[in-house]
Amino acid sequence: MGMLKEFKEFAMKGNVLDMAVGIIIGAAFGKIVTSLVNDVIMPPIGVVLGNVDFSSLAVTLRQKTEAAPAVTIRYGLFINTIIDFVIVAFAIFIVIKQLNRLKRPEAPPPPTTKDCPRCLMAIPLKATRCGHCTAEIG
């Protein structure tokens, strides 16, 4: 029973739950980006490049026979995947940049003391005489 209790405590920690939510949202976001690339971005690029369908671009290494399927290198799908990755990476960069901007530390509070020029001990800012060496502060 102890191992089950340990597993429950581990699974209910904040970091594990946050990671699980992140993975689920990331998978859904990946599907959205794939659709964006395949259905929105690549068709106009294909039209500009002479009605090229990137998903069908391939180099055939061996033709299809009755005994074996064709062997192809589908570099068009690879191009789509690279564009997917760049868009996802850029979106994650923007999100992390915004989160880091929000997490910036606050400015330190203004100082309340200054150093005596003669003995270098800390004294209040409004002091006109050092309490340590009795020197007058101008």
NORMO-V488964 format. One record per pair of residues at least 12 apart in sequence whose ideal C-beta (glycine too) atoms are under 6 Angstrom apart, sorted by the first residue. I is the first residue (numbers start at 1). J is the second residue. Records with the same first field share a line. If there is no record, write none. Layout:
# NORMO-V488964
I = J ; J
This chain:
# NORMO-V488964
33 = 84 ; 87 ; 88
34 = 84
37 = 80 ; 83 ; 84
42 = 54
54 = 76 ; 79 ; 80
55 = 76 ; 77
57 = 75 ; 76
58 = 72 ; 74
59 = 73
60 = 72
116 = 130
118 = 133 ; 135
119 = 132 ; 133
